Amino acid sequence: MASTYSTNTKLELISTGEKAGQWGGITNTNLQILEQSATGVLSVDMAAASITLALTDGATSNGKNIYLRLYGTLAANRTLTMPVTANRVWFIKDDTNRNGTNKYTLSVLTASGAAQAVPVGATMLCKSDGSETVTTLLEKGYVPIDHTYTPYLAVAGDQIFCNTSSAILTVTLPASPSTGDEVTIIDSRGNFNSNNVTVDRNGSNIMSAASNDTLDVNGQSSTLIYLDATRGWAYKNNTTVFPT
C-alpha cells in the first residue's frame, strides 16, 4: 500500500513494509513540516497578486507556517487563501502598505468560504475548519486618514485616526456586520468641531435609529460596537482623548 498523507499538515504516513531505504529522508521532511507548523515564520509579498497558500503532500510549503507576515505596497484588493480540507490555526501580521489613495483591502479566507477582512496593521489568529476561516483573536493596528481618503470604508477591528485639519471626513461602517464587530474613530488633530466626521451607517441602525451620525467634539474618540439588527451600532465609549 502506498503512503497516505495527514489531513492538516500533509505529513507522509508510510505504510508497513513500504519505502525501503527512504525512511530517513521522509522522517526528516516530516520533522521539518512539524517545525513549520509549530514555529515557522514566513514573509509573504502581497504587492503583485493575491496568494493561495500551498499544503503540499509530504513536503514543506508556505501554507504550513504558523506565522505569516504580509508585506508589500498593494496595487489592488488582495486575498490570502488557505486550501480546503485542512483544520489549521495560524497568525497573520499585516505589514502591507495600504496608505495609497484607494485604501485597498486585504482579506483572508479558506478557498470555499467567505473572506475575512484584515484591519490595517492588525495581528490576527485565524482558524480554518477546512471550509471556512474565522478570526479568533485580534490585536488591532491603526489606519490614518485625511480628506484624500473620504469616504473611508471601515472593516471590523479598524482604529481610524482622522485628520480633519483640511476638510470634513466620512467613515462608512462595515456592511453586513456581525455581533461584536467594533470600529473606533479618533480625532487625531483636535479639529472635529470645525471639520466633523460623518459616520455613515451603511444600512444598519446606529443607536436604534436609521440615520447617520456626526462626531463633532474636538479630541473625540468613539468606539462603536454592533449589537443586532434592531439596535445596530451602539457607542461602547465616547470620550475626549486629549484636552482642547
Phi, psi and chi 1 to 4 in degrees:
 res  aa     phi    psi   chi1   chi2   chi3   chi4
   1 MET       -  134.2  178.1 -178.0  -72.5      -
   2 ALA   -71.5  166.0      -      -      -      -
   3 SER   -61.5  151.3  -66.9      -      -      -
   4 THR  -116.5  178.5   57.1      -      -      -
   5 TYR  -134.2  140.3  -61.2   92.1      -      -
   6 SER   -65.2  154.4   65.4      -      -      -
   7 THR   -69.6  -43.7  -60.0      -      -      -
   8 ASN   -89.5  -37.1  -63.3  -26.1      -      -
   9 THR  -123.6    2.9   54.2      -      -      -
  10 LYS    60.3   38.2  -55.6  -59.7 -178.6 -179.1
  11 LEU   -64.3  144.1  -63.5  167.3      -      -
  12 GLU   -81.3  124.2 -175.0  168.3   -4.4      -
  13 LEU  -106.8  106.3  -51.0  176.3      -      -
  14 ILE   -82.2  132.2  -56.0  172.4      -      -
  15 SER   -76.7  153.4  -60.0      -      -      -
  16 THR   -57.2  127.2  -58.9      -      -      -
  17 GLY    87.1   -2.5      -      -      -      -
  18 GLU   -97.0  164.5  -67.1  -71.0  -35.1      -
  19 LYS    60.5   43.7  -54.6  -67.2 -176.5  178.3
  20 ALA   -57.8  130.6      -      -      -      -
  21 GLY    77.9    0.6      -      -      -      -
  22 GLN  -113.7   -0.9  -59.7  178.0   54.7      -
  23 TRP   -61.2  -37.1  -81.4   68.3      -      -
  24 GLY   -62.1  -48.6      -      -      -      -
  25 GLY   -65.0  -42.8      -      -      -      -
  26 ILE   -66.3  -41.3  -68.1  170.7      -      -
  27 THR   -63.0  -42.8  -61.0      -      -      -
  28 ASN   -62.6  -41.5  -73.6  -19.1      -      -
  29 THR   -64.0  -42.9  -61.6      -      -      -
  30 ASN   -59.8  -39.3  -80.7  -16.6      -      -
  31 LEU   -66.2  -36.8  -69.2  172.6      -      -
  32 GLN   -64.7  -39.3  -69.9  172.0  -24.5      -
  33 ILE   -63.8  -43.4  -66.7  170.5      -      -
  34 LEU   -61.7  -37.5  -69.1  173.2      -      -
  35 GLU   -65.0  -42.4 -173.6  173.8   49.8      -
  36 GLN   -58.3  -46.8  -85.6 -168.2  -60.7      -
  37 SER   -72.9  -18.6   63.5      -      -      -
  38 ALA   -98.0  -37.7      -      -      -      -
  39 THR  -138.0    2.5   63.3      -      -      -
  40 GLY   -67.2  131.2      -      -      -      -
  41 VAL  -119.2  128.8  176.7      -      -      -
  42 LEU  -137.8  134.6 -179.3   68.3      -      -
  43 SER   -92.7  130.2  -68.6      -      -      -
  44 VAL  -119.5  119.9 -179.0      -      -      -
  45 ASP   -81.3  114.8 -172.0   -4.5      -      -
  46 MET  -100.6    7.2  -58.3  -62.1  -63.6      -
  47 ALA   -66.3  -47.0      -      -      -      -
  48 ALA   -83.9  -31.4      -      -      -      -
  49 ALA  -165.8  164.0      -      -      -      -
  50 SER   -66.3  155.4  -65.3      -      -      -
  51 ILE  -122.7  132.1  -59.7  -67.6      -      -
  52 THR  -104.8  119.9  -63.6      -      -      -
  53 LEU   -72.1  152.8  -61.2  171.0      -      -
  54 ALA  -108.2  136.6      -      -      -      -
  55 LEU  -118.9   84.6  -66.2  174.4      -      -
  56 THR   -84.0  134.7  -53.8      -      -      -
  57 ASP   -59.6  124.4  -73.1  -13.5      -      -
  58 GLY    63.1   27.6      -      -      -      -
  59 ALA  -152.1  155.3      -      -      -      -
  60 THR   -68.4  146.0   56.9      -      -      -
  61 SER  -160.4  161.7   53.3      -      -      -
  62 ASN   -64.8  -27.4   58.9    5.8      -      -
  63 GLY   -75.1   -1.9      -      -      -      -
  64 LYS   -97.5   -4.5  -61.5  177.9 -177.0 -178.8
  65 ASN   -75.5  142.3  -69.1  -82.4      -      -
  66 ILE   -76.5  -25.9 -170.7   68.5      -      -
  67 TYR  -130.8  123.3 -172.9   97.9      -      -
  68 LEU  -120.9  116.3  -58.8  171.1      -      -
  69 ARG   -94.8  118.0  170.5 -174.3  167.3  -95.5
  70 LEU   -96.1  129.7  -49.9 -176.8      -      -
  71 TYR  -140.4  175.6   74.0   97.2      -      -
  72 GLY   110.0  153.8      -      -      -      -
  73 THR   -86.1  115.0  -61.4      -      -      -
  74 LEU   -72.1  136.2  -56.3 -168.5      -      -
  75 ALA  -109.2   -0.7      -      -      -      -
  76 ALA  -167.6  172.1      -      -      -      -
  77 ASN   -62.6  138.6  -64.2  -24.3      -      -
  78 ARG  -127.7  150.1  -59.1  -66.8 -172.7 -139.9
  79 THR  -129.1  146.8   58.3      -      -      -
  80 LEU  -111.7  120.9 -177.7   75.9      -      -
  81 THR  -114.4  129.0  -57.0      -      -      -
  82 MET   -94.8  133.1  177.4   65.0   70.9      -
  83 PRO   -59.6  158.1  -21.6   32.7      -      -
  84 VAL   -72.3  168.8  -64.3      -      -      -
  85 THR    85.6  -35.9   72.4      -      -      -
  86 ALA   -80.9  132.3      -      -      -      -
  87 ASN   -86.5  112.4  -73.5  -89.9      -      -
  88 ARG  -137.5  148.8  -66.2  -83.9  -68.4  138.9
  89 VAL  -122.0  144.8  -67.1      -      -      -
  90 TRP  -160.9  156.2   68.9  102.6      -      -
  91 PHE   -99.4  144.3  -69.4   94.2      -      -
  92 ILE  -125.0  131.5  -71.7  174.3      -      -
  93 LYS  -116.3  122.4  174.1   65.7  173.1   78.8
  94 ASP   -87.4  106.7  174.5   33.8      -      -
  95 ASP  -115.5   20.7  -83.5  -20.9      -      -
  96 THR   -73.5  160.0   61.6      -      -      -
  97 ASN   -99.5  109.7 -179.2   -0.9      -      -
  98 ARG  -119.3   23.6  -66.5 -170.6 -103.0  167.4
  99 ASN   -90.6   13.3  -72.8  -27.1      -      -
 100 GLY   -71.3  174.5      -      -      -      -
 101 THR   -58.0  -33.6  -58.3      -      -      -
 102 ASN   -81.3  -16.7  -67.6  -62.4      -      -
 103 LYS    49.7   60.6  -71.7  -68.5 -178.4 -174.1
 104 TYR   -63.1  152.6  -67.1  117.8      -      -
 105 THR   -94.1  156.0   61.9      -      -      -
 106 LEU  -128.9  130.9 -179.3   64.1      -      -
 107 SER  -136.3  160.3  -57.5      -      -      -
 108 VAL  -129.6  144.0   60.7      -      -      -
 109 LEU  -158.4  162.9   72.5  157.3      -      -
 110 THR   -90.1  145.4  -58.8      -      -      -
 111 ALA   -49.1  -36.0      -      -      -      -
 112 SER   -97.0    1.8   63.4      -      -      -
 113 GLY  -109.0 -168.4      -      -      -      -
 114 ALA   -91.1  147.7      -      -      -      -
 115 ALA   -73.6  141.6      -      -      -      -
 116 GLN  -109.3  120.5  -60.0  -70.7  -49.7      -
 117 ALA   -68.7  140.1      -      -      -      -
 118 VAL  -100.5  113.9  179.6      -      -      -
 119 PRO   -60.8  148.9  -20.3   32.0      -      -
 120 VAL   -58.5  127.3  174.5      -      -      -
 121 GLY    76.1    6.7      -      -      -      -
 122 ALA   -81.9  158.2      -      -      -      -
 123 THR  -115.3  128.2  -59.3      -      -      -
 124 MET  -127.4  142.9  -59.7  164.7   54.3      -
 125 LEU   -97.7  117.5  175.2   61.1      -      -
 126 CYS  -107.1  149.4  -60.1      -      -      -
 127 LYS  -136.0  131.4  176.4  174.2   72.6   69.8
 128 SER  -114.9  134.3  174.1      -      -      -
 129 ASP   -93.4   12.8   62.0    3.1      -      -
 130 GLY   101.4  -13.9      -      -      -      -
 131 SER  -138.9  -19.7   60.9      -      -      -
 132 GLU  -142.3  139.4 -165.8   80.6   34.4      -
 133 THR  -102.7  135.0  -66.5      -      -      -
 134 VAL  -128.7  155.6  -64.2      -      -      -
 135 THR   -96.0  125.3  -58.5      -      -      -
 136 THR  -104.8  -30.8   57.4      -      -      -
 137 LEU  -135.1  145.8  -66.2  172.5      -      -
 138 LEU  -140.7  123.3  173.3   65.9      -      -
 139 GLU  -104.1  114.9  179.9 -178.0  -81.0      -
 140 LYS   -73.7  147.5  -63.1  177.8 -179.3  179.0
 141 GLY  -104.4 -149.1      -      -      -      -
 142 TYR  -151.8  155.3   67.0   90.0      -      -
 143 VAL  -129.7  119.9   52.3      -      -      -
 144 PRO   -86.0  134.1   28.5  -29.3      -      -
 145 ILE  -133.5  154.7   66.9  170.7      -      -
 146 ASP  -138.1 -163.4   59.5   20.8      -      -
 147 HIS   -63.3  -17.2   66.4  -76.4      -      -
 148 THR   -77.0  -10.2   61.3      -      -      -
 149 TYR  -111.5    7.8  -55.9  121.9      -      -
 150 THR   -88.5  139.2 -168.5      -      -      -
 151 PRO   -77.2  144.8   30.1  -35.4      -      -
 152 TYR   -99.9  123.9  174.0   75.1      -      -
 153 LEU   -88.0  109.9  178.2   58.2      -      -
 154 ALA   -77.6  154.5      -      -      -      -
 155 VAL  -118.3  158.6  -57.6      -      -      -
 156 ALA   -58.1  130.8      -      -      -      -
 157 GLY    98.5   -7.4      -      -      -      -
 158 ASP   -65.0  138.8  -96.1  -12.3      -      -
 159 GLN  -115.6  113.2  -65.5 -171.4  116.2      -
 160 ILE  -109.6  117.8  -52.6  164.7      -      -
 161 PHE   -91.1  109.3  -70.5    0.5      -      -
 162 CYS   -98.4  120.7  -65.1      -      -      -
 163 ASN  -103.6  102.5  178.4   -4.0      -      -
 164 THR  -103.8   27.7   62.0      -      -      -
 165 SER   -59.1  -34.9  -61.3      -      -      -
 166 SER  -100.3  -30.1  -60.4      -      -      -
 167 ALA  -166.5  167.1      -      -      -      -
 168 ILE   -69.6  160.9   62.6  174.1      -      -
 169 LEU  -129.3  158.5  -60.9  177.7      -      -
 170 THR  -124.3  129.1  -63.8      -      -      -
 171 VAL  -111.9  120.8  172.9      -      -      -
 172 THR   -96.3  124.3  -56.7      -      -      -
 173 LEU   -70.3  158.3  -64.9  173.8      -      -
 174 PRO   -60.5  144.3  -23.9   34.7      -      -
 175 ALA   -78.8  149.4      -      -      -      -
 176 SER    50.3   53.7  -55.9      -      -      -
 177 PRO   -70.1  161.1   27.4  -34.5      -      -
 178 SER  -111.1  152.4  -60.0      -      -      -
 179 THR   -54.2  129.2  -62.1      -      -      -
 180 GLY    97.1  -11.6      -      -      -      -
 181 ASP   -60.3  141.1  -76.1   -6.0      -      -
 182 GLU  -130.3  146.9  -68.3 -174.2    3.1      -
 183 VAL  -136.8  129.8  172.0      -      -      -
 184 THR  -112.7  132.8  -61.4      -      -      -
 185 ILE  -122.1  123.8  -58.0  170.4      -      -
 186 ILE  -126.1  134.3  -59.9  169.9      -      -
 187 ASP   -79.1  103.3 -179.2    1.6      -      -
 188 SER   -84.7   -9.9   64.0      -      -      -
 189 ARG  -127.6   -0.3  -69.1  -65.7 -174.5  -89.1
 190 GLY    73.1   38.5      -      -      -      -
 191 ASN  -124.0   12.5  -66.2  117.1      -      -
 192 PHE   -61.7  -28.5  -84.0   12.6      -      -
 193 ASN   -68.6  -38.9 -176.7 -107.2      -      -
 194 SER   -87.1  -36.8   53.7      -      -      -
 195 ASN  -130.7   99.7  -70.2  -41.3      -      -
 196 ASN   -85.1  178.3   57.0   48.0      -      -
 197 VAL  -116.7  124.9  169.9      -      -      -
 198 THR   -86.1  128.1  -63.3      -      -      -
 199 VAL   -98.4  105.2 -177.3      -      -      -
 200 ASP   -81.5  121.9 -172.7  -39.4      -      -
 201 ARG   -71.0  -19.6   66.9 -168.6 -173.4   91.1
 202 ASN    55.3   40.0 -157.6    8.4      -      -
 203 GLY    96.1  -15.9      -      -      -      -
 204 SER  -100.1  155.8  -61.4      -      -      -
 205 ASN   -69.1  156.1  -72.2  -17.1      -      -
 206 ILE  -122.1  118.1  -61.6  177.4      -      -
 207 MET    54.1   45.0  -55.0  -68.4  -74.4      -
 208 SER    70.4    4.1  -59.6      -      -      -
 209 ALA  -110.0  139.2      -      -      -      -
 210 ALA   -86.8   61.5      -      -      -      -
 211 SER  -151.8  154.1   57.1      -      -      -
 212 ASN   -69.6  166.8  -63.8  -23.9      -      -
 213 ASP  -123.7  166.6 -158.6    9.1      -      -
 214 THR  -130.5  133.7  -59.2      -      -      -
 215 LEU  -105.2  117.1  -55.7 -179.6      -      -
 216 ASP  -139.4   24.8   57.6    5.8      -      -
 217 VAL  -109.8  125.3  176.0      -      -      -
 218 ASN   -56.3  135.1  -75.2  -13.9      -      -
 219 GLY    76.2   14.5      -      -      -      -
 220 GLN   -72.7  141.8 -166.3  166.9    3.9      -
 221 SER  -131.3  119.9  172.9      -      -      -
 222 SER  -129.7  127.0  -59.8      -      -      -
 223 THR  -110.7  122.1  -61.9      -      -      -
 224 LEU  -102.2  138.5  -65.0  104.0      -      -
 225 ILE  -124.7  137.2 -175.9  168.6      -      -
 226 TYR   -86.4  127.3 -175.0   78.8      -      -
 227 LEU   -99.5  -62.6  -58.1  178.3      -      -
 228 ASP  -165.6 -178.9   53.5   40.7      -      -
 229 ALA   -66.8  -27.7      -      -      -      -
 230 THR   -80.2  -53.6  -59.1      -      -      -
 231 ARG   -76.2  -36.4 -177.0   70.2  164.5  159.3
 232 GLY    72.3 -136.7      -      -      -      -
 233 TRP   -84.8  135.7  -63.8   89.7      -      -
 234 ALA  -126.7  156.2      -      -      -      -
 235 TYR   -83.2  115.1  -75.5  101.2      -      -
 236 LYS   -74.8  -38.4 -178.6  178.6  177.3 -179.6
 237 ASN  -152.1  156.9   62.7   51.1      -      -
 238 ASN  -154.3   88.1 -162.2    5.1      -      -
 239 THR  -128.1  174.8   60.9      -      -      -
 240 THR  -102.4  125.0  -59.7      -      -      -
 241 VAL   -88.7  -16.9  -66.8      -      -      -
 242 PHE  -155.7  151.8   52.7   82.0      -      -
 243 PRO   -62.6  147.4  -18.8   31.2      -      -
 244 THR  -123.8      -   58.4      -      -      -
